[in-house]
């Protein structure tokens, strides 16, 4: 016969187990090995992981926003995006040609522009006069009239010709060109 101190009871209704006990057969091996009394381990509270921004993600986002902004801006310009790109390429080619041009071309242009500003005419000079003015040997001057001069020299790996007409620089054209036949419409200069 059993005494009242040795009594136990079995729950037959299949409800939840008493507090502090896991249902039979539901204990994990891990909890049995760590907790010999078969008490369930408290489940840790799951922390919501904060999303961190990496430098790479920020850089890519800024790059995309910048590209979208530039595309919108370029689409509003004449010629659209392709026209803007072509203008930029043309500008860079001009800068490269200017950097790689013979410095004597710049010296000759500046000298003749200064002469025209002072006297309202381009002077007709000999080779010795040009050398004395600091204009190098690689530059050829074609004096067309007191109102027009063509300066020829090397630039960017090729020859260029520059027309100075009545105090205005009409720019360079690739190749060696002499004085234009008609100063009112100087071909190939614009």
C-alpha positions as CSV (number, residue, x, y, z in Angstrom):
1,X,0.0,0.0,0.0
2,X,1.2,3.5,-0.8
3,X,1.3,6.4,1.4
4,X,-0.1,9.7,0.5
5,X,3.4,11.2,0.2
6,X,4.2,8.8,-2.7
7,X,1.2,9.7,-4.7
8,X,1.3,11.0,-8.2
9,X,-1.4,11.7,-10.8
10,X,-1.7,11.2,-14.5
11,X,-3.6,13.6,-16.6
12,X,-5.8,11.8,-19.1
13,X,-7.5,14.7,-20.8
14,X,-4.5,15.5,-23.1
15,X,-4.5,19.2,-22.2
16,X,-1.4,21.3,-21.7
17,X,1.2,20.1,-19.2
18,X,1.6,21.9,-16.0
19,X,3.8,25.0,-16.0
20,X,7.5,24.2,-16.1
21,X,7.1,20.8,-17.8
22,X,7.3,19.9,-21.5
23,X,4.8,17.5,-23.0
24,X,6.0,13.9,-22.9
25,X,8.3,13.1,-25.9
26,X,8.7,16.7,-26.9
27,X,11.9,17.4,-25.2
28,X,14.8,17.8,-27.5
29,X,18.0,15.9,-27.0
30,X,19.8,19.1,-26.5
31,X,17.5,20.1,-23.6
32,X,17.8,16.7,-22.0
33,X,21.6,16.9,-22.1
34,X,21.8,20.4,-20.7
35,X,18.9,20.2,-18.3
36,X,18.7,16.8,-16.6
37,X,15.4,17.7,-15.0
38,X,13.8,18.0,-18.5
39,X,12.6,21.5,-17.9
40,X,12.3,23.4,-21.2
41,X,14.8,26.0,-21.9
42,X,13.4,29.5,-22.3
43,X,13.3,30.5,-25.9
44,X,15.4,33.5,-26.6
45,X,13.5,36.6,-27.8
46,X,14.1,37.0,-31.5
47,X,15.5,40.4,-32.2
48,X,14.6,42.1,-35.4
49,X,17.8,42.6,-37.3
50,X,18.4,46.2,-38.3
51,X,19.2,46.7,-41.9
52,X,22.6,48.3,-42.3
53,X,23.7,50.4,-45.2
54,X,27.0,49.5,-46.7
55,X,29.1,52.0,-48.5
56,X,28.9,50.1,-51.7
57,X,25.1,50.2,-51.7
58,X,25.1,53.9,-51.0
59,X,27.6,54.5,-53.8
60,X,25.5,52.5,-56.3
61,X,22.3,54.4,-55.3
62,X,24.0,57.7,-55.7
63,X,25.5,56.6,-59.1
64,X,22.0,55.6,-60.3
65,X,20.4,58.8,-59.1
66,X,23.2,60.9,-60.7
67,X,22.9,59.0,-64.0
68,X,19.2,59.5,-64.1
69,X,19.5,63.2,-63.3
70,X,22.1,63.6,-66.0
71,X,20.0,61.7,-68.6
72,X,17.0,63.9,-67.8
73,X,19.1,67.1,-68.1
74,X,20.7,65.9,-71.4
75,X,17.3,64.9,-72.9
76,X,16.2,68.6,-72.4
77,X,19.1,69.9,-74.5
78,X,19.2,70.4,-78.2
79,X,20.0,67.0,-79.9
80,X,19.0,65.1,-76.8
81,X,21.3,62.7,-75.0
82,X,23.2,61.7,-78.1
83,X,23.7,65.3,-79.1
84,X,25.1,66.1,-75.6
85,X,27.5,63.2,-75.8
86,X,28.6,64.2,-79.3
87,X,29.2,67.8,-78.1
88,X,31.2,66.6,-75.2
89,X,33.4,64.4,-77.5
90,X,33.9,67.3,-79.9
91,X,34.9,69.5,-77.0
92,X,37.4,67.0,-75.6
93,X,38.9,66.4,-79.1
94,X,39.3,70.2,-79.4
95,X,41.0,70.4,-76.0
96,X,43.4,67.5,-76.9
97,X,44.3,69.1,-80.3
98,X,44.9,72.5,-78.5
99,X,47.2,70.9,-75.9
100,X,49.1,68.9,-78.5
101,X,49.4,71.9,-81.0
102,X,52.7,73.6,-81.6
103,X,53.1,76.4,-79.1
104,X,54.5,78.6,-82.0
105,X,51.0,78.6,-83.6
106,X,49.7,80.2,-80.4
107,X,52.6,82.6,-80.3
108,X,51.9,83.6,-84.0
109,X,48.2,84.0,-83.4
110,X,48.7,86.2,-80.3
111,X,51.3,88.3,-82.1
112,X,49.1,89.0,-85.1
113,X,46.1,89.7,-83.0
114,X,48.1,92.2,-80.9
115,X,49.3,93.9,-84.1
116,X,45.8,94.1,-85.5
117,X,44.5,95.6,-82.2
118,X,47.2,98.2,-82.3
119,X,47.2,99.2,-86.0
120,X,44.0,97.8,-87.4
121,X,46.1,95.9,-90.0
122,X,48.1,92.7,-90.1
123,X,51.8,93.4,-91.0
124,X,53.6,91.7,-93.9
125,X,56.8,90.3,-92.4
126,X,59.8,88.4,-93.7
127,X,61.2,85.2,-92.2
128,X,63.8,87.1,-90.2
129,X,61.1,89.4,-88.8
130,X,59.0,86.4,-87.8
131,X,62.0,84.7,-86.0
132,X,62.8,88.0,-84.3
133,X,59.1,88.2,-83.1
134,X,59.5,84.8,-81.5
135,X,57.6,82.8,-84.1
136,X,59.3,79.5,-84.7
137,X,60.5,77.9,-87.9
138,X,57.7,75.3,-88.1
139,X,55.1,78.0,-88.6
140,X,54.3,79.5,-92.1
141,X,52.5,82.8,-92.5
142,X,50.5,83.5,-95.6
143,X,49.8,87.3,-95.7
144,X,46.6,87.7,-97.8
145,X,45.9,91.4,-97.2
146,X,46.1,93.9,-94.4
147,X,42.8,92.4,-93.2
148,X,43.6,88.7,-93.5
149,X,46.4,86.3,-92.5
150,X,46.6,82.5,-92.7
151,X,48.8,80.8,-90.1
152,X,49.9,77.2,-90.9
153,X,51.6,74.7,-88.6
154,X,51.6,71.3,-87.0
155,X,49.0,70.3,-84.4
156,X,47.8,67.0,-83.1
157,X,50.0,64.9,-85.4
158,X,48.8,66.8,-88.6
159,X,48.9,70.1,-90.3
160,X,46.4,72.9,-89.6
161,X,45.6,76.3,-91.0
162,X,44.1,79.2,-89.0
163,X,42.5,82.2,-90.6
164,X,42.7,85.6,-88.9
165,X,40.2,88.0,-90.6
166,X,39.7,91.6,-89.6
167,X,40.6,90.9,-85.9
168,X,38.5,87.8,-85.7
169,X,40.0,84.3,-85.3
170,X,37.9,82.0,-87.6
171,X,39.5,78.9,-86.2
172,X,41.6,76.0,-87.4
173,X,40.9,73.6,-90.3
174,X,42.8,70.4,-90.8
175,X,45.3,70.5,-93.6
176,X,47.4,73.2,-95.3
177,X,45.3,75.9,-96.9
178,X,46.4,79.2,-98.3
179,X,44.6,82.5,-98.6
180,X,40.9,82.0,-99.4
181,X,39.7,83.3,-102.8
182,X,36.8,85.3,-101.4
183,X,37.3,86.9,-97.9
184,X,33.5,87.5,-97.7
185,X,33.0,83.7,-97.8
186,X,36.3,82.1,-96.7
187,X,36.1,78.4,-97.6
188,X,36.9,76.1,-95.8
189,X,36.6,78.3,-92.7
190,X,33.1,79.1,-91.4
